[in-house]
């Protein structure tokens, strides 16, 4: 989350070039939005999405509020969020989860063993099972420390500085999750050590899905890339939420 905030503030400084924080105005915010809209997106032929701009604006707003509280900013500028088109949300279907777990994970080459007793397929199977059955974000999963996992009682402590909440939380773990975590926990302080450039995590996830035969339909009007046709990590969170809603409905009926 810290890296994301730094990226957003870096874009603001690059585009607007404010001299001091007290000089930031509503006009500067609007100028940032208008220029950021025209910048190239991650996919070929695309521009930065409204969702990305709004993410930047949220980080900018948070930083400016702190500056105002500390007396560095006399007046909080107005920040108008960009309208986002409402898209149909995607989530990992049970059939595709089975394909990812049984086939895609077996194709994984990273992470390499870092003094731990796990293989890349075991690491990825533990990752997708944890994501699918807890609803944690990829950032929250990668931040899990070994000391925060209670395998015997089947519990996990999520730390406030790695989540969007302002407090630590204890969440129950399904026995299947515990079984997978037990296979990969080793000497590292982190349960899911990656040990490579963070960007390669998404590269590897895209590659193994494609080679496993997952090809989603992308209805966006741009030059498509492999990222258009595979799941993102957030789709596991949506799947978790969908399963919870479905199970509650079944019990209420």
C-alpha positions as CSV (number, residue, x, y, z in Angstrom):
1,X,0.0,0.0,0.0
2,X,2.9,2.3,0.7
3,X,4.4,1.7,-2.8
4,X,1.0,2.5,-4.3
5,X,0.8,5.8,-2.4
6,X,4.3,6.7,-3.4
7,X,3.5,5.9,-7.1
8,X,0.4,8.1,-7.0
9,X,2.2,11.0,-5.3
10,X,5.0,10.6,-7.8
11,X,2.6,11.0,-10.7
12,X,1.1,14.1,-9.2
13,X,4.6,15.7,-8.7
14,X,5.7,14.7,-12.2
15,X,2.6,16.2,-13.9
16,X,1.8,19.3,-11.7
17,X,5.2,20.0,-10.2
18,X,4.0,21.8,-7.0
19,X,6.7,23.8,-5.4
20,X,5.4,23.4,-1.8
21,X,2.4,21.6,-0.4
22,X,0.7,24.8,0.6
23,X,0.6,25.9,-3.0
24,X,-1.6,22.9,-4.1
25,X,-5.0,24.2,-5.3
26,X,-8.2,22.8,-6.8
27,X,-7.0,24.0,-10.2
28,X,-3.8,21.9,-9.8
29,X,-5.9,18.8,-9.0
30,X,-8.1,19.4,-12.1
31,X,-4.9,19.9,-14.2
32,X,-3.6,16.6,-12.9
33,X,-6.8,14.8,-13.8
34,X,-6.9,16.3,-17.4
35,X,-3.3,15.4,-18.1
36,X,-3.4,12.0,-16.5
37,X,-6.4,11.0,-18.6
38,X,-4.2,11.3,-21.7
39,X,-1.3,9.1,-20.6
40,X,-0.8,5.6,-21.9
41,X,-2.2,2.7,-19.9
42,X,-0.6,-0.7,-19.3
43,X,-2.3,-2.3,-22.2
44,X,-1.2,-1.4,-25.7
45,X,-3.4,1.3,-27.3
46,X,-5.1,2.2,-24.0
47,X,-5.0,5.2,-21.8
48,X,-4.9,5.4,-18.0
49,X,-8.3,4.1,-16.7
50,X,-10.7,6.2,-14.5
51,X,-10.2,3.6,-11.8
52,X,-6.4,4.2,-11.8
53,X,-6.9,8.0,-11.7
54,X,-9.3,7.7,-8.8
55,X,-6.8,5.5,-7.0
56,X,-4.2,8.3,-7.5
57,X,-6.7,10.9,-6.2
58,X,-7.5,8.9,-3.1
59,X,-3.8,8.8,-2.2
60,X,-3.3,12.5,-3.0
61,X,-6.4,13.4,-0.9
62,X,-5.1,11.3,2.1
63,X,-1.7,13.0,1.9
64,X,-3.2,16.5,1.6
65,X,-5.5,15.9,4.6
66,X,-2.5,15.0,6.7
67,X,-0.7,18.1,5.5
68,X,-3.7,20.2,6.5
69,X,-3.9,18.6,10.0
70,X,-0.2,19.4,10.5
71,X,-0.7,23.0,9.5
72,X,1.2,22.9,6.1
73,X,-1.9,23.4,4.0
74,X,-4.2,26.3,4.8
75,X,-7.2,25.0,2.8
76,X,-8.1,21.6,1.5
77,X,-8.6,21.7,-2.3
78,X,-11.7,20.2,-3.8
79,X,-11.0,16.8,-5.3
80,X,-13.6,15.6,-7.8
81,X,-13.4,11.9,-8.5
82,X,-13.6,10.7,-12.1
83,X,-16.7,8.9,-13.2
84,X,-16.1,5.2,-13.8
85,X,-18.1,3.0,-16.2
86,X,-19.9,0.2,-14.4
87,X,-18.5,-3.0,-15.7
88,X,-19.7,-6.5,-15.1
89,X,-17.4,-7.9,-12.4
90,X,-15.4,-11.0,-13.0
91,X,-14.7,-13.7,-10.5
92,X,-13.0,-17.0,-10.6
93,X,-15.6,-19.7,-11.3
94,X,-15.4,-23.1,-9.5
95,X,-14.5,-24.7,-12.8
96,X,-11.7,-22.3,-13.5
97,X,-10.5,-22.5,-9.9
98,X,-10.1,-26.2,-10.4
99,X,-8.2,-25.7,-13.6
100,X,-5.9,-23.1,-12.0
101,X,-5.3,-25.4,-9.0
102,X,-4.8,-28.7,-10.8
103,X,-3.1,-27.6,-14.0
104,X,-1.9,-23.9,-13.9
105,X,-0.1,-24.2,-10.6
106,X,1.8,-27.3,-11.8
107,X,3.2,-25.1,-14.7
108,X,4.7,-22.6,-12.3
109,X,8.5,-22.0,-12.4
110,X,8.7,-19.3,-9.7
111,X,9.3,-18.7,-6.9
112,X,12.5,-20.6,-6.7
113,X,13.4,-22.4,-3.5
114,X,14.9,-19.9,-1.1
115,X,15.9,-22.3,1.6
116,X,12.4,-23.5,2.1
117,X,11.0,-26.9,1.5
118,X,8.4,-26.1,-1.1
119,X,8.1,-26.3,-4.9
120,X,6.7,-23.5,-7.1
121,X,3.5,-25.5,-7.6
122,X,3.0,-25.9,-3.9
123,X,3.6,-22.2,-3.3
124,X,1.0,-21.3,-6.0
125,X,-1.5,-23.8,-4.7
126,X,-1.3,-22.4,-1.2
127,X,-1.6,-18.9,-2.6
128,X,-4.8,-19.5,-4.7
129,X,-6.4,-21.6,-2.0
130,X,-5.7,-18.9,0.6
131,X,-7.0,-16.2,-1.7
132,X,-10.1,-18.2,-2.7
133,X,-11.1,-19.3,0.9
134,X,-10.2,-16.1,2.9
135,X,-11.0,-13.2,0.6
136,X,-7.6,-11.6,1.4
137,X,-6.0,-9.4,-1.2
138,X,-2.7,-10.4,-2.8
139,X,-1.0,-7.7,-0.9
140,X,-2.4,-9.0,2.4
141,X,-1.4,-12.6,1.6
142,X,2.2,-11.6,0.7
143,X,2.5,-9.7,3.9
144,X,1.5,-12.6,6.2
145,X,4.2,-13.3,8.7
146,X,4.9,-16.8,10.0
147,X,4.3,-15.6,13.6
148,X,0.8,-14.6,12.7
149,X,-0.3,-18.0,11.5
150,X,-1.7,-20.3,14.2
151,X,-1.8,-23.7,12.5
152,X,-3.0,-25.7,15.5
153,X,-6.0,-23.5,16.2
154,X,-6.6,-22.6,12.5
155,X,-6.3,-18.8,12.9
156,X,-4.6,-16.0,11.1
157,X,-3.8,-12.5,12.4
158,X,-3.9,-9.8,9.7
159,X,-2.0,-6.7,10.6
160,X,-3.5,-3.2,10.2
161,X,-0.5,-1.9,8.3
162,X,-1.0,-4.5,5.5
163,X,-4.8,-4.1,5.2
164,X,-7.3,-1.3,4.6
165,X,-8.5,-1.4,8.2
166,X,-7.1,0.5,11.2
167,X,-6.7,-2.6,13.4
168,X,-5.3,-6.1,13.6
169,X,-7.9,-8.8,13.0
170,X,-8.1,-12.5,13.7
171,X,-9.7,-14.6,11.0
172,X,-10.5,-18.3,11.0
173,X,-8.8,-20.6,8.5
174,X,-10.5,-23.5,6.8
175,X,-8.6,-26.8,7.4
176,X,-7.8,-27.0,3.7
177,X,-6.0,-23.6,3.9
178,X,-4.1,-24.8,7.0
179,X,-3.1,-28.0,5.2
180,X,-1.6,-25.9,2.3
181,X,0.1,-23.4,4.5
182,X,1.8,-26.2,6.5
183,X,3.5,-27.4,3.3
184,X,5.2,-24.0,2.6
185,X,6.0,-22.5,5.9
186,X,9.7,-22.6,6.5
187,X,12.5,-20.4,7.8
188,X,11.4,-17.2,6.1
189,X,9.7,-14.5,8.2
190,X,7.0,-14.4,5.5
191,X,4.7,-17.3,4.8
192,X,4.7,-16.4,1.1
193,X,8.2,-15.3,0.3
194,X,8.6,-14.3,-3.4
195,X,12.1,-13.1,-3.6
196,X,11.9,-11.7,-7.1
197,X,10.9,-8.4,-8.8
198,X,7.2,-7.9,-7.5
199,X,6.1,-7.4,-11.1
200,X,7.1,-11.0,-12.0
201,X,4.3,-12.3,-9.7
202,X,1.7,-11.0,-12.2
203,X,3.7,-12.1,-15.2
204,X,4.0,-15.7,-13.8
205,X,0.3,-15.8,-12.9
206,X,-0.7,-14.6,-16.4
207,X,1.7,-17.2,-18.0
208,X,0.5,-20.2,-16.1
209,X,-3.2,-19.4,-16.7
210,X,-2.6,-19.0,-20.4
211,X,-0.7,-22.3,-20.7
212,X,-3.4,-24.0,-18.7
213,X,-6.0,-23.0,-21.3
214,X,-7.8,-20.2,-19.5
215,X,-8.9,-17.6,-22.1
216,X,-11.5,-15.1,-20.9
217,X,-13.5,-12.9,-23.3
218,X,-12.4,-9.2,-23.2
219,X,-15.1,-6.8,-24.5
220,X,-13.0,-3.6,-24.0
221,X,-12.1,-1.7,-27.2
222,X,-8.3,-1.7,-27.2
223,X,-5.4,-3.8,-28.5
224,X,-5.7,-6.9,-26.4
225,X,-2.8,-8.4,-24.4
226,X,-2.6,-11.7,-22.5
227,X,-3.7,-9.8,-19.4
228,X,-7.1,-9.3,-21.0
229,X,-7.9,-13.0,-21.1
230,X,-6.9,-14.2,-17.6
231,X,-8.0,-13.6,-14.0
232,X,-6.4,-11.1,-11.7
233,X,-5.9,-11.7,-8.0
234,X,-8.8,-9.5,-7.1
235,X,-11.1,-12.0,-8.9
236,X,-10.4,-14.5,-6.1
237,X,-11.8,-11.9,-3.6
238,X,-15.0,-11.6,-5.7
239,X,-15.3,-15.3,-5.8
240,X,-15.0,-15.5,-2.0
241,X,-17.7,-12.9,-1.6
242,X,-19.9,-14.6,-4.2
243,X,-19.6,-17.9,-2.4
244,X,-20.4,-16.4,1.0
245,X,-23.6,-14.7,-0.4
246,X,-24.7,-17.9,-2.1
247,X,-24.2,-20.0,1.1
248,X,-26.1,-17.5,3.2
249,X,-29.0,-17.6,0.8
250,X,-29.0,-21.3,0.8
251,X,-29.2,-21.4,4.6
252,X,-31.8,-18.7,4.8
253,X,-34.0,-20.6,2.3
